[in-house]
Amino acid sequence: MNNKIKIERAINGLTQEQLADLVSVTRQTINAIELKKFVPSTVLALKICKVFNKRVDEVFILEEEDL
């Protein structure tokens, strides 16, 4: 699953640590999601999108190989 978290963080002026604090996870979790090493739960994905005021499909992209 691809994502635009790094881009959205930059637009919103947030570090990985700040985003992690806002959604109650570790910085390492945010890093792993950005690097596509970890797929977040639905709840975590929704929390991240709420911080950015974006829809899930604007931040997370389901790739063909994910199907």
N, C-alpha and C positions, 0 to 999 in steps of 0.2 A: 504494500500500500504506500503510495507516494503521499507527500504532504507539503504544505506551504507554511509550516510553523516558523521556520527561520525567517522567512520573508515577512510574515505577520508580526513577529517579534521586533524586527527592525523598524517596520512602519510604526509600531506602537512604542518604540523606545524601551523595550524590555530585554533584560538579560535572561538567560536560561534559569538562573537562580530566582529571579523575580517572578517569572511565569510559574515556576515550580511551586513557589510559596502561595501564589494566587489559587492554584488548583490542588494544593495539598499533596504534592509528590516531591521526590528528590530531583535535584538538578540532573543527576545521572539518568533518571527516567526520561526527562525532556530531551536530553542528548540522544538517548537510544531511539526515541521516536523520530527525531530529526534525521538520524542516520539510517532509518528504516530497519533497525535491528529489533524493534519492539513495536507491536501493534497495540495501541491503547484500547482499553475497554470502552464500551459505548458511553458509559457515564463519564469517563475521563475525557473522551473526545468531545462530548457535549460541554463539559466544563471549559476546556480549552477554547472552543468556539465561542462560548459566552464571553470570555475575557476579550476576544477580538471583535465581538459583535458581528459574527459571521455565521452563515449556515454551514453545516457539516460538509456539504459538497463543495464549498468554497475553500475549505482548508484541507480536506482529505480527499484523495483521488484514488478510486479503485482501478487498478490496472488489469489488463486482460489476463495476465498470469495469476492474478489473485482469485479468479473465478473458478 
